[in-house]
Amino acid sequence: MPATPRFIARLYVTLLIGWVSVILAVTLYPFDFGAVSHVVSYPELTQQTEWRWWARLIDFPLNVLFFVPLGIGLRSISTRGTGWNLATSAALGLALSLFVEAMQTQLPSRDPSGWDLLANTLGAVVGSRFRFATDSRVFATAHRTLLSLDSGLAGLWGW
């Protein structure tokens, strides 16, 4: 029995909920960024003013990449047009980012930033756009793979 569109939709929703959980866990875990290495001590990096310049170089693109799966997931569960999906991904990416940054103000080891809001929102939009651009190729192949895997397992287990 092949996977139904309802099964695929539930799978996308589950993956989206899972990724939002990962985002919340990673961004709200009280991690000490000053302790860069457990092997070698970098005392000069423990002062935020000392390490902020190089951290921002990698922080922005990493935040963008971190929110790309959110945009992909939002686009995957929607049946509406591209413009609506981009606006929704931007709004939900911004809302989740605002929540995370507001919570980070309560964590002394975290450094909330407006740049993070911008990067996270951009990541959600890029993910939504990427998902739209690859609908007919990458995700169609993934969908066919899921269908064949589901039918293979169904035959194996006698479903």
ROPARO-92614 format. One record per atom (N, C-alpha, C, O): atom name; x, y, z; residue in one letter; residue number from 1. Coordinates in nm, 3 decimals, padded with zeros to 5 digits. Example, Ala and Ser with C-alpha at 12.3 -4.5 7.8 and 13.67 -1.06 7.14 Angstrom:
residues 2
PT atom      c1      c2      c3 type seq
PT    N  01.319 -00.569  00.780    A   1
PT   CA  01.230 -00.450  00.780    A   1
PT    C  01.320 -00.330  00.780    A   1
PT    O  01.424 -00.332  00.846    A   1
PT    N  01.285 -00.225  00.708    S   2
PT   CA  01.367 -00.106  00.714    S   2
PT    C  01.290  00.003  00.787    S   2
PT    O  01.341  00.114  00.804    S   2
This chain:
residues 159
PT atom      c1      c2      c3 type seq
PT    N  00.086 -00.118  00.000    M   1
PT   CA  00.000  00.000  00.000    M   1
PT    C  00.090  00.123  00.000    M   1
PT    O  00.169  00.141  00.092    M   1
PT    N  00.078  00.209 -00.101    P   2
PT   CA  00.165  00.327 -00.108    P   2
PT    C  00.126  00.431 -00.004    P   2
PT    O  00.014  00.435  00.047    P   2
PT    N  00.224  00.516  00.026    A   3
PT   CA  00.200  00.624  00.123    A   3
PT    C  00.095  00.719  00.069    A   3
PT    O  00.097  00.757 -00.048    A   3
PT    N  00.003  00.756  00.154    T   4
PT   CA -00.104  00.847  00.113    T   4
PT    C -00.056  00.991  00.132    T   4
PT    O  00.036  01.016  00.209    T   4
PT    N -00.119  01.085  00.063    P   5
PT   CA -00.084  01.226  00.085    P   5
PT    C -00.102  01.267  00.231    P   5
PT    O -00.030  01.353  00.281    P   5
PT    N -00.198  01.205  00.298    R   6
PT   CA -00.219  01.236  00.440    R   6
PT    C -00.099  01.191  00.524    R   6
PT    O -00.057  01.261  00.616    R   6
PT    N -00.044  01.072  00.492    F   7
PT   CA  00.075  01.023  00.562    F   7
PT    C  00.193  01.117  00.539    F   7
PT    O  00.265  01.150  00.632    F   7
PT    N  00.212  01.159  00.415    I   8
PT   CA  00.323  01.249  00.381    I   8
PT    C  00.305  01.382  00.454    I   8
PT    O  00.402  01.437  00.506    I   8
PT    N  00.182  01.434  00.458    A   9
PT   CA  00.156  01.560  00.529    A   9
PT    C  00.187  01.546  00.677    A   9
PT    O  00.245  01.635  00.738    A   9
PT    N  00.147  01.434  00.736    R  10
PT   CA  00.176  01.411  00.878    R  10
PT    C  00.326  01.399  00.902    R  10
PT    O  00.378  01.446  01.003    R  10
PT    N  00.396  01.337  00.809    L  11
PT   CA  00.540  01.324  00.820    L  11
PT    C  00.606  01.462  00.819    L  11
PT    O  00.694  01.489  00.901    L  11
PT    N  00.564  01.549  00.727    Y  12
PT   CA  00.619  01.685  00.720    Y  12
PT    C  00.588  01.764  00.847    Y  12
PT    O  00.673  01.837  00.897    Y  12
PT    N  00.468  01.750  00.900    V  13
PT   CA  00.432  01.820  01.023    V  13
PT    C  00.518  01.770  01.139    V  13
PT    O  00.565  01.849  01.221    V  13
PT    N  00.538  01.639  01.146    T  14
PT   CA  00.622  01.582  01.251    T  14
PT    C  00.764  01.632  01.240    T  14
PT    O  00.825  01.668  01.341    T  14
PT    N  00.818  01.634  01.119    L  15
PT   CA  00.954  01.685  01.100    L  15
PT    C  00.964  01.833  01.135    L  15
PT    O  01.064  01.876  01.193    L  15
PT    N  00.862  01.910  01.101    L  16
PT   CA  00.861  02.052  01.134    L  16
PT    C  00.858  02.074  01.285    L  16
PT    O  00.932  02.157  01.337    L  16
PT    N  00.774  02.001  01.355    I  17
PT   CA  00.767  02.011  01.501    I  17
PT    C  00.901  01.969  01.562    I  17
PT    O  00.949  02.031  01.657    I  17
PT    N  00.960  01.864  01.507    G  18
PT   CA  01.090  01.820  01.555    G  18
PT    C  01.197  01.926  01.536    G  18
PT    O  01.278  01.948  01.626    G  18
PT    N  01.198  01.993  01.420    W  19
PT   CA  01.300  02.095  01.396    W  19
PT    C  01.279  02.216  01.485    W  19
PT    O  01.377  02.274  01.534    W  19
PT    N  01.155  02.256  01.508    V  20
PT   CA  01.129  02.368  01.601    V  20
PT    C  01.178  02.330  01.741    V  20
PT    O  01.232  02.414  01.812    V  20
PT    N  01.160  02.204  01.780    S  21
PT   CA  01.211  02.159  01.909    S  21
PT    C  01.363  02.166  01.915    S  21
PT    O  01.419  02.204  02.018    S  21
PT    N  01.428  02.130  01.806    V  22
PT   CA  01.575  02.140  01.800    V  22
PT    C  01.618  02.285  01.812    V  22
PT    O  01.712  02.316  01.885    V  22
PT    N  01.551  02.374  01.740    I  23
PT   CA  01.583  02.517  01.746    I  23
PT    C  01.572  02.567  01.890    I  23
PT    O  01.662  02.634  01.940    I  23
PT    N  01.462  02.534  01.956    L  24
PT   CA  01.442  02.580  02.094    L  24
PT    C  01.547  02.522  02.188    L  24
PT    O  01.599  02.592  02.275    L  24
PT    N  01.578  02.395  02.173    A  25
PT   CA  01.677  02.332  02.261    A  25
PT    C  01.815  02.393  02.241    A  25
PT    O  01.885  02.423  02.338    A  25
PT    N  01.855  02.410  02.117    V  26
PT   CA  01.990  02.461  02.089    V  26
PT    C  02.003  02.608  02.127    V  26
PT    O  02.106  02.649  02.181    V  26
PT    N  01.902  02.686  02.099    T  27
PT   CA  01.914  02.830  02.124    T  27
PT    C  01.888  02.870  02.268    T  27
PT    O  01.928  02.978  02.311    T  27
PT    N  01.821  02.785  02.344    L  28
PT   CA  01.790  02.822  02.482    L  28
PT    C  01.871  02.744  02.585    L  28
PT    O  01.857  02.769  02.705    L  28
PT    N  01.953  02.652  02.543    Y  29
PT   CA  02.037  02.579  02.637    Y  29
PT    C  02.145  02.674  02.688    Y  29
PT    O  02.213  02.739  02.608    Y  29
PT    N  02.162  02.685  02.820    P  30
PT   CA  02.260  02.780  02.875    P  30
PT    C  02.404  02.733  02.854    P  30
PT    O  02.465  02.673  02.942    P  30
PT    N  02.456  02.763  02.736    F  31
PT   CA  02.591  02.722  02.697    F  31
PT    C  02.687  02.838  02.716    F  31
PT    O  02.654  02.952  02.684    F  31
PT    N  02.806  02.810  02.769    D  32
PT   CA  02.907  02.913  02.790    D  32
PT    C  02.997  02.921  02.667    D  32
PT    O  03.086  02.838  02.650    D  32
PT    N  02.973  03.020  02.583    F  33
PT   CA  03.052  03.035  02.461    F  33
PT    C  03.194  03.083  02.489    F  33
PT    O  03.280  03.074  02.402    F  33
PT    N  03.219  03.133  02.609    G  34
PT   CA  03.354  03.176  02.644    G  34
PT    C  03.449  03.060  02.659    G  34
PT    O  03.569  03.073  02.635    G  34
PT    N  03.396  02.945  02.701    A  35
PT   CA  03.480  02.826  02.715    A  35
PT    C  03.484  02.754  02.581    A  35
PT    O  03.412  02.656  02.560    A  35
PT    N  03.567  02.802  02.492    V  36
PT   CA  03.570  02.752  02.355    V  36
PT    C  03.623  02.609  02.348    V  36
PT    O  03.573  02.529  02.269    V  36
PT    N  03.720  02.578  02.428    S  37
PT   CA  03.781  02.446  02.420    S  37
PT    C  03.801  02.390  02.561    S  37
PT    O  03.833  02.462  02.655    S  37
PT    N  03.781  02.261  02.572    H  38
PT   CA  03.805  02.194  02.699    H  38
PT    C  03.950  02.147  02.710    H  38
PT    O  03.996  02.111  02.818    H  38
PT    N  04.021  02.148  02.598    V  39
PT   CA  04.159  02.103  02.595    V  39
PT    C  04.255  02.218  02.619    V  39
PT    O  04.349  02.208  02.698    V  39
PT    N  04.231  02.328  02.549    V  40
PT   CA  04.318  02.444  02.558    V  40
PT    C  04.238  02.560  02.614    V  40
PT    O  04.124  02.581  02.574    V  40
PT    N  04.295  02.634  02.704    S  41
PT   CA  04.226  02.747  02.764    S  41
PT    C  04.253  02.874  02.683    S  41
PT    O  04.367  02.902  02.646    S  41
PT    N  04.149  02.947  02.656    Y  42
PT   CA  04.160  03.074  02.585    Y  42
PT    C  04.106  03.184  02.676    Y  42
PT    O  03.993  03.229  02.656    Y  42
PT    N  04.181  03.228  02.773    P  43
PT   CA  04.127  03.327  02.868    P  43
PT    C  04.088  03.457  02.800    P  43
PT    O  03.996  03.526  02.846    P  43
PT    N  04.156  03.493  02.693    E  44
PT   CA  04.122  03.619  02.626    E  44
PT    C  03.987  03.610  02.555    E  44
PT    O  03.928  03.713  02.524    E  44
PT    N  03.938  03.490  02.530    L  45
PT   CA  03.810  03.475  02.462    L  45
PT    C  03.692  03.478  02.558    L  45
PT    O  03.577  03.486  02.514    L  45
PT    N  03.718  03.473  02.686    T  46
PT   CA  03.608  03.471  02.782    T  46
PT    C  03.542  03.606  02.795    T  46
PT    O  03.427  03.615  02.840    T  46
PT    N  03.609  03.711  02.758    Q  47
PT   CA  03.548  03.843  02.760    Q  47
PT    C  03.474  03.863  02.628    Q  47
PT    O  03.533  03.851  02.521    Q  47
PT    N  03.347  03.892  02.637    Q  48
PT   CA  03.266  03.901  02.515    Q  48
PT    C  03.318  04.007  02.419    Q  48
PT    O  03.310  03.989  02.298    Q  48
PT    N  03.371  04.115  02.470    T  49
PT   CA  03.420  04.218  02.380    T  49
PT    C  03.539  04.170  02.301    T  49
PT    O  03.567  04.222  02.193    T  49
PT    N  03.611  04.072  02.352    E  50
PT   CA  03.728  04.020  02.282    E  50
PT    C  03.689  03.923  02.171    E  50
PT    O  03.751  03.922  02.064    E  50
PT    N  03.589  03.841  02.195    W  51
PT   CA  03.559  03.740  02.095    W  51
PT    C  03.441  03.774  02.005    W  51
PT    O  03.413  03.701  01.909    W  51
PT    N  03.374  03.880  02.032    R  52
PT   CA  03.255  03.914  01.955    R  52
PT    C  03.286  03.938  01.807    R  52
PT    O  03.204  03.903  01.722    R  52
PT    N  03.399  03.997  01.773    W  53
PT   CA  03.427  04.030  01.633    W  53
PT    C  03.435  03.906  01.545    W  53
PT    O  03.386  03.908  01.432    W  53
PT    N  03.496  03.798  01.593    W  54
PT   CA  03.506  03.680  01.508    W  54
PT    C  03.382  03.593  01.519    W  54
PT    O  03.348  03.520  01.425    W  54
PT    N  03.314  03.600  01.631    A  55
PT   CA  03.192  03.521  01.647    A  55
PT    C  03.084  03.571  01.552    A  55
PT    O  03.009  03.491  01.497    A  55
PT    N  03.075  03.701  01.531    R  56
PT   CA  02.975  03.757  01.440    R  56
PT    C  03.001  03.717  01.296    R  56
PT    O  02.907  03.709  01.216    R  56
PT    N  03.127  03.692  01.261    L  57
PT   CA  03.158  03.651  01.124    L  57
PT    C  03.094  03.517  01.090    L  57
PT    O  03.048  03.496  00.978    L  57
PT    N  03.091  03.428  01.186    I  58
PT   CA  03.031  03.297  01.160    I  58
PT    C  02.888  03.284  01.213    I  58
PT    O  02.814  03.196  01.170    I  58
PT    N  02.850  03.371  01.304    D  59
PT   CA  02.719  03.363  01.367    D  59
PT    C  02.606  03.390  01.268    D  59
PT    O  02.506  03.318  01.267    D  59
PT    N  02.619  03.491  01.185    F  60
PT   CA  02.512  03.528  01.093    F  60
PT    C  02.482  03.417  00.992    F  60
PT    O  02.367  03.375  00.981    F  60
PT    N  02.583  03.367  00.918    P  61
PT   CA  02.550  03.260  00.823    P  61
PT    C  02.503  03.131  00.890    P  61
PT    O  02.421  03.058  00.834    P  61
PT    N  02.554  03.102  01.009    L  62
PT   CA  02.507  02.983  01.079    L  62
PT    C  02.361  02.996  01.122    L  62
PT    O  02.285  02.900  01.116    L  62
PT    N  02.323  03.116  01.165    N  63
PT   CA  02.182  03.139  01.201    N  63
PT    C  02.093  03.127  01.078    N  63
PT    O  01.983  03.072  01.087    N  63
PT    N  02.139  03.178  00.966    V  64
PT   CA  02.060  03.164  00.842    V  64
PT    C  02.041  03.016  00.811    V  64
PT    O  01.929  02.971  00.788    V  64
PT    N  02.150  02.940  00.811    L  65
PT   CA  02.143  02.796  00.780    L  65
PT    C  02.057  02.720  00.881    L  65
PT    O  01.989  02.624  00.845    L  65
PT    N  02.060  02.762  01.006    F  66
PT   CA  01.987  02.694  01.111    F  66
PT    C  01.835  02.705  01.091    F  66
PT    O  01.761  02.616  01.131    F  66
PT    N  01.789  02.814  01.030    F  67
PT   CA  01.646  02.834  01.011    F  67
PT    C  01.597  02.792  00.872    F  67
PT    O  01.477  02.798  00.846    F  67
PT    N  01.688  02.752  00.783    V  68
PT   CA  01.646  02.705  00.651    V  68
PT    C  01.551  02.585  00.661    V  68
PT    O  01.450  02.584  00.590    V  68
PT    N  01.579  02.483  00.745    P  69
PT   CA  01.484  02.371  00.754    P  69
PT    C  01.344  02.414  00.801    P  69
PT    O  01.245  02.350  00.766    P  69
PT    N  01.336  02.520  00.881    L  70
PT   CA  01.205  02.571  00.923    L  70
PT    C  01.127  02.617  00.800    L  70
PT    O  01.010  02.583  00.785    L  70
PT    N  01.191  02.695  00.714    G  71
PT   CA  01.124  02.741  00.592    G  71
PT    C  01.087  02.627  00.500    G  71
PT    O  00.980  02.629  00.439    G  71
PT    N  01.173  02.527  00.490    I  72
PT   CA  01.143  02.409  00.407    I  72
PT    C  01.020  02.338  00.464    I  72
PT    O  00.930  02.299  00.389    I  72
PT    N  01.017  02.321  00.595    G  73
PT   CA  00.904  02.253  00.658    G  73
PT    C  00.774  02.330  00.643    G  73
PT    O  00.669  02.271  00.618    G  73
PT    N  00.781  02.463  00.658    L  74
PT   CA  00.660  02.544  00.644    L  74
PT    C  00.606  02.537  00.501    L  74
PT    O  00.485  02.529  00.481    L  74
PT    N  00.695  02.539  00.404    R  75
PT   CA  00.654  02.530  00.264    R  75
PT    C  00.597  02.391  00.235    R  75
PT    O  00.506  02.376  00.154    R  75
PT    N  00.651  02.291  00.300    S  76
PT   CA  00.609  02.154  00.273    S  76
PT    C  00.467  02.126  00.322    S  76
PT    O  00.397  02.043  00.264    S  76
PT    N  00.424  02.193  00.427    I  77
PT   CA  00.290  02.165  00.479    I  77
PT    C  00.185  02.258  00.422    I  77
PT    O  00.066  02.242  00.452    I  77
PT    N  00.226  02.353  00.341    S  78
PT   CA  00.131  02.449  00.286    S  78
PT    C  00.090  02.411  00.144    S  78
PT    O  00.169  02.353  00.069    S  78
PT    N -00.033  02.445  00.110    T  79
PT   CA -00.081  02.421 -00.026    T  79
PT    C -00.107  02.552 -00.099    T  79
PT    O -00.160  02.553 -00.210    T  79
PT    N -00.071  02.662 -00.038    R  80
PT   CA -00.099  02.793 -00.097    R  80
PT    C  00.011  02.836 -00.192    R  80
PT    O  00.108  02.763 -00.212    R  80
PT    N -00.004  02.953 -00.249    G  81
PT   CA  00.091  03.005 -00.347    G  81
PT    C  00.224  03.047 -00.288    G  81
PT    O  00.241  03.054 -00.166    G  81
PT    N  00.317  03.075 -00.376    T  82
PT   CA  00.454  03.109 -00.336    T  82
PT    C  00.461  03.235 -00.253    T  82
PT    O  00.529  03.237 -00.150    T  82
PT    N  00.393  03.341 -00.294    G  83
PT   CA  00.397  03.467 -00.219    G  83
PT    C  00.346  03.451 -00.078    G  83
PT    O  00.404  03.505  00.017    G  83
PT    N  00.238  03.377 -00.063    W  84
PT   CA  00.183  03.353  00.071    W  84
PT    C  00.283  03.275  00.155    W  84
PT    O  00.302  03.306  00.272    W  84
PT    N  00.348  03.175  00.095    N  85
PT   CA  00.443  03.094  00.169    N  85
PT    C  00.565  03.173  00.213    N  85
PT    O  00.613  03.156  00.325    N  85
PT    N  00.615  03.260  00.127    L  86
PT   CA  00.730  03.342  00.165    L  86
PT    C  00.694  03.435  00.279    L  86
PT    O  00.772  03.451  00.374    L  86
PT    N  00.577  03.498  00.272    A  87
PT   CA  00.534  03.589  00.378    A  87
PT    C  00.509  03.513  00.509    A  87
PT    O  00.546  03.560  00.616    A  87
PT    N  00.448  03.396  00.499    T  88
PT   CA  00.422  03.316  00.618    T  88
PT    C  00.552  03.267  00.680    T  88
PT    O  00.569  03.271  00.802    T  88
PT    N  00.645  03.221  00.596    S  89
PT   CA  00.775  03.175  00.647    S  89
PT    C  00.849  03.289  00.715    S  89
PT    O  00.910  03.271  00.820    S  89
PT    N  00.843  03.407  00.655    A  90
PT   CA  00.909  03.523  00.716    A  90
PT    C  00.844  03.557  00.850    A  90
PT    O  00.914  03.581  00.949    A  90
PT    N  00.711  03.560  00.853    A  91
PT   CA  00.640  03.596  00.976    A  91
PT    C  00.664  03.492  01.087    A  91
PT    O  00.691  03.529  01.202    A  91
PT    N  00.655  03.363  01.053    L  92
PT   CA  00.675  03.260  01.155    L  92
PT    C  00.821  03.249  01.196    L  92
PT    O  00.851  03.222  01.313    L  92
PT    N  00.913  03.268  01.102    G  93
PT   CA  01.055  03.270  01.137    G  93
PT    C  01.087  03.386  01.229    G  93
PT    O  01.161  03.370  01.326    G  93
PT    N  01.030  03.503  01.200    L  94
PT   CA  01.049  03.620  01.286    L  94
PT    C  00.987  03.597  01.424    L  94
PT    O  01.047  03.631  01.525    L  94
PT    N  00.866  03.540  01.427    A  95
PT   CA  00.799  03.516  01.555    A  95
PT    C  00.878  03.418  01.643    A  95
PT    O  00.896  03.442  01.762    A  95
PT    N  00.925  03.309  01.583    L  96
PT   CA  01.005  03.213  01.659    L  96
PT    C  01.135  03.276  01.705    L  96
PT    O  01.179  03.254  01.818    L  96
PT    N  01.196  03.354  01.619    S  97
PT   CA  01.321  03.421  01.653    S  97
PT    C  01.300  03.524  01.764    S  97
PT    O  01.382  03.535  01.855    S  97
PT    N  01.191  03.599  01.757    L  98
PT   CA  01.160  03.695  01.864    L  98
PT    C  01.143  03.624  01.997    L  98
PT    O  01.191  03.670  02.100    L  98
PT    N  01.074  03.511  01.994    F  99
PT   CA  01.055  03.434  02.117    F  99
PT    C  01.190  03.388  02.173    F  99
PT    O  01.217  03.402  02.293    F  99
PT    N  01.274  03.335  02.086    V 100
PT   CA  01.405  03.285  02.130    V 100
PT    C  01.490  03.399  02.185    V 100
PT    O  01.551  03.385  02.291    V 100
PT    N  01.494  03.512  02.113    E 101
PT   CA  01.576  03.624  02.158    E 101
PT    C  01.523  03.682  02.289    E 101
PT    O  01.601  03.723  02.375    E 101
PT    N  01.391  03.685  02.306    A 102
PT   CA  01.333  03.733  02.432    A 102
PT    C  01.370  03.640  02.547    A 102
PT    O  01.400  03.686  02.657    A 102
PT    N  01.367  03.510  02.522    M 103
PT   CA  01.405  03.415  02.626    M 103
PT    C  01.554  03.423  02.657    M 103
PT    O  01.595  03.404  02.772    M 103
PT    N  01.636  03.452  02.555    Q 104
PT   CA  01.780  03.462  02.576    Q 104
PT    C  01.818  03.582  02.663    Q 104
PT    O  01.926  03.584  02.722    Q 104
PT    N  01.731  03.682  02.671    T 105
PT   CA  01.760  03.795  02.759    T 105
PT    C  01.764  03.752  02.905    T 105
PT    O  01.824  03.820  02.989    T 105
PT    N  01.701  03.639  02.936    Q 106
PT   CA  01.699  03.588  03.072    Q 106
PT    C  01.814  03.491  03.102    Q 106
PT    O  01.831  03.446  03.215    Q 106
PT    N  01.893  03.460  02.999    L 107
PT   CA  02.006  03.368  03.017    L 107
PT    C  02.136  03.447  03.011    L 107
PT    O  02.169  03.504  02.907    L 107
PT    N  02.210  03.452  03.120    P 108
PT   CA  02.333  03.533  03.121    P 108
PT    C  02.440  03.485  03.023    P 108
PT    O  02.527  03.562  02.983    P 108
PT    N  02.435  03.358  02.985    S 109
PT   CA  02.537  03.307  02.894    S 109
PT    C  02.501  03.330  02.747    S 109
PT    O  02.579  03.295  02.659    S 109
PT    N  02.386  03.387  02.721    R 110
PT   CA  02.342  03.411  02.583    R 110
PT    C  02.345  03.560  02.551    R 110
PT    O  02.337  03.645  02.640    R 110
PT    N  02.358  03.589  02.423    D 111
PT   CA  02.371  03.726  02.376    D 111
PT    C  02.267  03.753  02.268    D 111
PT    O  02.295  03.735  02.149    D 111
PT    N  02.145  03.795  02.307    P 112
PT   CA  02.042  03.821  02.206    P 112
PT    C  02.082  03.939  02.117    P 112
PT    O  02.149  04.032  02.161    P 112
PT    N  02.039  03.932  01.993    S 113
PT   CA  02.083  04.034  01.898    S 113
PT    C  01.978  04.055  01.789    S 113
PT    O  01.906  03.963  01.752    S 113
PT    N  01.972  04.177  01.741    G 114
PT   CA  01.886  04.208  01.627    G 114
PT    C  01.935  04.141  01.500    G 114
PT    O  01.856  04.109  01.411    G 114
PT    N  02.066  04.119  01.491    W 115
PT   CA  02.122  04.049  01.375    W 115
PT    C  02.071  03.906  01.370    W 115
PT    O  02.049  03.851  01.263    W 115
PT    N  02.052  03.846  01.488    D 116
PT   CA  01.998  03.710  01.492    D 116
PT    C  01.854  03.708  01.439    D 116
PT    O  01.816  03.616  01.367    D 116
PT    N  01.776  03.810  01.474    L 117
PT   CA  01.639  03.819  01.422    L 117
PT    C  01.641  03.824  01.269    L 117
PT    O  01.565  03.753  01.203    L 117
PT    N  01.727  03.907  01.215    L 118
PT   CA  01.738  03.920  01.070    L 118
PT    C  01.784  03.790  01.007    L 118
PT    O  01.725  03.745  00.908    L 118
PT    N  01.888  03.728  01.063    A 119
PT   CA  01.943  03.604  01.006    A 119
PT    C  01.842  03.491  01.012    A 119
PT    O  01.827  03.416  00.916    A 119
PT    N  01.773  03.477  01.124    N 120
PT   CA  01.676  03.369  01.140    N 120
PT    C  01.558  03.386  01.043    N 120
PT    O  01.513  03.289  00.982    N 120
PT    N  01.510  03.508  01.030    T 121
PT   CA  01.400  03.534  00.938    T 121
PT    C  01.444  03.508  00.795    T 121
PT    O  01.371  03.447  00.717    T 121
PT    N  01.563  03.554  00.761    L 122
PT   CA  01.618  03.529  00.627    L 122
PT    C  01.632  03.380  00.601    L 122
PT    O  01.603  03.333  00.491    L 122
PT    N  01.676  03.304  00.701    G 123
PT   CA  01.689  03.160  00.686    G 123
PT    C  01.557  03.092  00.657    G 123
PT    O  01.550  03.002  00.573    G 123
PT    N  01.451  03.134  00.726    A 124
PT   CA  01.318  03.075  00.702    A 124
PT    C  01.271  03.107  00.560    A 124
PT    O  01.212  03.022  00.494    A 124
PT    N  01.296  03.229  00.515    V 125
PT   CA  01.255  03.268  00.379    V 125
PT    C  01.337  03.192  00.275    V 125
PT    O  01.282  03.143  00.176    V 125
PT    N  01.467  03.181  00.296    V 126
PT   CA  01.553  03.107  00.204    V 126
PT    C  01.508  02.961  00.197    V 126
PT    O  01.502  02.903  00.088    V 126
PT    N  01.476  02.901  00.311    G 127
PT   CA  01.429  02.763  00.312    G 127
PT    C  01.299  02.746  00.237    G 127
PT    O  01.282  02.649  00.163    G 127
PT    N  01.207  02.840  00.255    S 128
PT   CA  01.080  02.833  00.184    S 128
PT    C  01.101  02.848  00.033    S 128
PT    O  01.040  02.777 -00.047    S 128
PT    N  01.187  02.939 -00.003    R 129
PT   CA  01.216  02.961 -00.145    R 129
PT    C  01.289  02.840 -00.206    R 129
PT    O  01.261  02.800 -00.318    R 129
PT    N  01.382  02.784 -00.130    F 130
PT   CA  01.454  02.666 -00.176    F 130
PT    C  01.357  02.550 -00.198    F 130
PT    O  01.366  02.479 -00.299    F 130
PT    N  01.265  02.531 -00.106    R 131
PT   CA  01.167  02.423 -00.118    R 131
PT    C  01.080  02.442 -00.241    R 131
PT    O  01.049  02.345 -00.310    R 131
PT    N  01.041  02.565 -00.268    F 132
PT   CA  00.960  02.593 -00.386    F 132
PT    C  01.040  02.566 -00.514    F 132
PT    O  00.988  02.509 -00.609    F 132
PT    N  01.166  02.608 -00.515    A 133
PT   CA  01.249  02.593 -00.634    A 133
PT    C  01.280  02.447 -00.665    A 133
PT    O  01.302  02.411 -00.781    A 133
PT    N  01.282  02.364 -00.564    T 134
PT   CA  01.320  02.225 -00.585    T 134
PT    C  01.201  02.130 -00.578    T 134
PT    O  01.220  02.008 -00.575    T 134
PT    N  01.081  02.183 -00.577    D 135
PT   CA  00.962  02.098 -00.567    D 135
PT    C  00.962  01.988 -00.672    D 135
PT    O  00.934  01.872 -00.640    D 135
PT    N  00.991  02.022 -00.794    S 136
PT   CA  00.974  01.926 -00.902    S 136
PT    C  01.090  01.828 -00.914    S 136
PT    O  01.077  01.727 -00.982    S 136
PT    N  01.203  01.856 -00.852    R 137
PT   CA  01.319  01.768 -00.868    R 137
PT    C  01.352  01.693 -00.740    R 137
PT    O  01.322  01.574 -00.728    R 137
PT    N  01.412  01.761 -00.646    V 138
PT   CA  01.464  01.696 -00.526    V 138
PT    C  01.352  01.635 -00.444    V 138
PT    O  01.360  01.519 -00.404    V 138
PT    N  01.248  01.712 -00.418    F 139
PT   CA  01.144  01.661 -00.330    F 139
PT    C  01.054  01.559 -00.399    F 139
PT    O  00.995  01.474 -00.332    F 139
PT    N  01.044  01.567 -00.531    A 140
PT   CA  00.971  01.462 -00.602    A 140
PT    C  01.045  01.330 -00.590    A 140
PT    O  00.983  01.225 -00.573    A 140
PT    N  01.178  01.335 -00.600    T 141
PT   CA  01.259  01.213 -00.583    T 141
PT    C  01.245  01.161 -00.440    T 141
PT    O  01.229  01.040 -00.420    T 141
PT    N  01.251  01.250 -00.342    A 142
PT   CA  01.236  01.208 -00.203    A 142
PT    C  01.097  01.148 -00.181    A 142
PT    O  01.082  01.049 -00.109    A 142
PT    N  00.996  01.208 -00.242    H 143
PT   CA  00.860  01.156 -00.229    H 143
PT    C  00.850  01.015 -00.289    H 143
PT    O  00.790  00.926 -00.229    H 143
PT    N  00.908  00.996 -00.407    R 144
PT   CA  00.907  00.863 -00.469    R 144
PT    C  00.982  00.762 -00.382    R 144
PT    O  00.941  00.646 -00.371    R 144
PT    N  01.091  00.807 -00.321    T 145
PT   CA  01.167  00.718 -00.232    T 145
PT    C  01.084  00.679 -00.111    T 145
PT    O  01.083  00.562 -00.071    T 145
PT    N  01.012  00.775 -00.053    L 146
PT   CA  00.924  00.744  00.060    L 146
PT    C  00.814  00.646  00.019    L 146
PT    O  00.781  00.554  00.093    L 146
PT    N  00.758  00.667 -00.100    L 147
PT   CA  00.653  00.577 -00.147    L 147
PT    C  00.706  00.435 -00.164    L 147
PT    O  00.641  00.339 -00.121    L 147
PT    N  00.823  00.421 -00.226    S 148
PT   CA  00.878  00.287 -00.247    S 148
PT    C  00.919  00.223 -00.114    S 148
PT    O  00.902  00.103 -00.095    S 148
PT    N  00.974  00.303 -00.023    L 149
PT   CA  01.011  00.250  00.108    L 149
PT    C  00.888  00.204  00.183    L 149
PT    O  00.888  00.098  00.246    L 149
PT    N  00.782  00.286  00.178    D 150
PT   CA  00.658  00.250  00.247    D 150
PT    C  00.598  00.123  00.188    D 150
PT    O  00.554  00.036  00.262    D 150
PT    N  00.596  00.112  00.056    S 151
PT   CA  00.538 -00.008 -00.005    S 151
PT    C  00.627 -00.129  00.021    S 151
PT    O  00.576 -00.240  00.038    S 151
PT    N  00.760 -00.109  00.024    G 152
PT   CA  00.850 -00.219  00.055    G 152
PT    C  00.832 -00.270  00.196    G 152
PT    O  00.829 -00.390  00.220    G 152
PT    N  00.818 -00.176  00.290    L 153
PT   CA  00.795 -00.217  00.430    L 153
PT    C  00.659 -00.282  00.447    L 153
PT    O  00.643 -00.377  00.523    L 153
PT    N  00.561 -00.231  00.374    A 154
PT   CA  00.427 -00.289  00.384    A 154
PT    C  00.430 -00.434  00.334    A 154
PT    O  00.366 -00.521  00.392    A 154
PT    N  00.504 -00.458  00.225    G 155
PT   CA  00.515 -00.596  00.174    G 155
PT    C  00.594 -00.684  00.269    G 155
PT    O  00.561 -00.802  00.286    G 155
PT    N  00.696 -00.629  00.330    L 156
PT   CA  00.780 -00.703  00.423    L 156
PT    C  00.701 -00.746  00.548    L 156
PT    O  00.713 -00.858  00.596    L 156
PT    N  00.621 -00.654  00.598    W 157
PT   CA  00.546 -00.681  00.720    W 157
PT    C  00.406 -00.736  00.693    W 157
PT    O  00.333 -00.769  00.786    W 157
PT    N  00.368 -00.746  00.566    G 158
PT   CA  00.237 -00.801  00.532    G 158
PT    C  00.121 -00.706  00.556    G 158
PT    O  00.009 -00.749  00.584    G 158
PT    N  00.148 -00.576  00.546    W 159
PT   CA  00.041 -00.476  00.570    W 159
PT    C -00.039 -00.462  00.448    W 159
PT    O -00.134 -00.384  00.444    W 159
